[in-house]
């Protein structure tokens, strides 16, 4: 078992780094959403979802 881990150490390290990055992004997105921030640029003129993502004012 330890030999298998040693042979694949590079793959394991890279996979853990990518997993950490994805988890960090998800945490950041959830935090931003709770604070009312949006990833939307706010320019709805060219957006196909223009009428659905923002409340009409």
C-alpha positions as CSV (number, residue, x, y, z in Angstrom):
1,X,0.0,0.0,0.0
2,X,2.8,2.5,0.9
3,X,4.5,1.6,-2.4
4,X,1.4,2.5,-4.3
5,X,1.2,5.8,-2.5
6,X,4.9,6.5,-3.1
7,X,4.5,5.7,-6.9
8,X,1.6,8.1,-7.2
9,X,2.8,10.8,-4.9
10,X,2.8,13.5,-7.6
11,X,-0.7,12.7,-8.8
12,X,-2.0,12.6,-5.2
13,X,-0.4,16.0,-4.4
14,X,-1.7,17.7,-7.5
15,X,-5.2,16.2,-6.9
16,X,-5.2,17.5,-3.4
17,X,-4.1,20.9,-4.5
18,X,-6.9,21.0,-7.1
19,X,-9.5,19.8,-4.6
20,X,-8.4,22.5,-2.2
21,X,-8.7,25.1,-5.0
22,X,-12.2,24.0,-5.9
23,X,-13.3,23.9,-2.2
24,X,-11.9,27.4,-1.8
25,X,-13.8,28.7,-4.8
26,X,-17.0,27.2,-3.6
27,X,-16.6,28.7,-0.1
28,X,-15.9,32.1,-1.7
29,X,-18.9,31.9,-3.9
30,X,-21.2,31.0,-1.0
31,X,-19.7,33.8,1.1
32,X,-20.2,36.3,-1.6
33,X,-23.8,35.2,-2.2
34,X,-24.6,35.5,1.5
35,X,-23.2,39.1,1.4
36,X,-25.4,39.9,-1.6
37,X,-22.5,40.1,-4.1
38,X,-23.0,38.8,-7.6
39,X,-20.7,37.5,-10.2
40,X,-22.8,39.2,-12.8
41,X,-21.3,42.3,-14.4
42,X,-24.6,44.1,-14.4
43,X,-24.7,44.9,-18.1
44,X,-27.9,43.1,-19.1
45,X,-28.0,44.5,-22.6
46,X,-26.2,41.5,-24.1
47,X,-27.3,38.8,-21.7
48,X,-29.8,36.2,-22.8
49,X,-31.0,36.0,-19.1
50,X,-31.5,39.7,-18.8
51,X,-35.1,39.5,-17.7
52,X,-34.7,36.7,-15.2
53,X,-31.7,37.4,-13.0
54,X,-32.5,40.9,-11.7
55,X,-35.7,42.2,-10.2
56,X,-37.4,44.9,-12.2
57,X,-37.0,48.3,-10.7
